[in-house]
């Protein structure tokens, strides 16, 4: 077990690190895996009745007793931990529906690479979570299995497309779950549901076995209740390419420098609350600098790439089964099909050119900080009537990390009218370890507020 030596220190310092605490108790013999797994299963059944967060719940009885015996032998870093998985990630012999009637009976004959990593670490896949159909939207309202409801208010959206994975961690049924993020699909529901949501650098974690949305933007990431837990799980999924001990033991050697970015209009309540949060970070020794970035241009080019790639992938199936696509997804595919090839190629070229300018920001700052999304969770019925309008609002700050392939994380920052809101930290591409260190520091500052 590669990570075991770090657990004692983490457990002492961070009681909120639920996943790490469970692993620690299991390997000490204080908590049989079967006890945790059946507790999780009972919570999931209760949760699902309230929030519709799962599509498939997996009977753990066959594996639970085996895991109890394995604790006394050589075992993996996630021994006995129940993990929920978004239902667009392939699981061998377990249906993978994409929350779409088109795939309601689809059963893959192989596991995605991330599922293999979880199984090698002796985790238990306990269920497949509900999502925005075909991972094509940001609300989780358009699911052929019904909308996912926010655990803080069932009249509100969970956010998407990884909404079910966010809800099950927020409710406490599992200590961690897998989601995917193409254009905010982890960070948006993390903010709206009040959990930690981590999107890694592009290509850090294998997407083999992921049903694609846009292949040059797709990433697989995690939901947890703390940065420590996110770091631990990312370490497992990357075979320790992200060094957990370095994340928990190391700090940024010099004064932490953040560049903040907020829309000048600051028209929404979260943006105003975000501005009130910055002095708190400064009081804790963080250097805060305002930066400027053309969010409109970045979002426009990123959408050209996302819509073109998605339309290209879906085109053949869409021409045959258009009637089976949700209206909002069908509309996006129609838009994508009309984008000329030369515009897509130009967008790819511009991304390369703009990346050089983006990297220069990190000569003077350690990370970028923004609101994750500018609003708290809107009502399900309001989104039904204006899906594309809310898509534009919810993705205001999301496109930066997706476009440039950066790591990004959403951290819970408080509540407005009893609904969570979050801050987003964006790191330099391929500097995930550094961003996780920074995120732990910021999390410590925020927990006292």
Buried (B, 14 or more C-beta within 10 A) or exposed (E): BBBEEBBEEBBEEBEBBBBBBBBBBBBEEEBBBBBBBBEBBEBBEEBBEEBBBBBBBBEBEEBBBEBBEBBEEEBBBBBBBBBBBBBBBBBBEBBBBBBBBBBEEEEBEEBBBBBBBBBEBBBBBBBBBBBBBBBBBBBBBBBBBEBBBBBBBEEBBBBBBBBBBBBBBBBEBBBBBBBBBBBBBBBBBBBBBBBBBBBBBBEBBBBEBBBBBBBBBBBBBBBBBBBBBBBBBBBBBBEBEBBBBBBBEBEBEEEBBBBBBBBEEBEBBBBBBBEEBBEBBEEBEBBBEEBEBEBEEBBEBBBBBBBBBBBBBBEEBBEEEEEBBBEBBBEBBBBBBEBEEEBBEEBBEBBEEBBEEBEEBBEEBBBBBBBBBBBBBBEBEBBBEEBEEBBEBBBBBBBBBBBBBBBBBBBBBBEBEEBBBBBBBBBBBBBBBBBBBBBBBBBEBBEEE
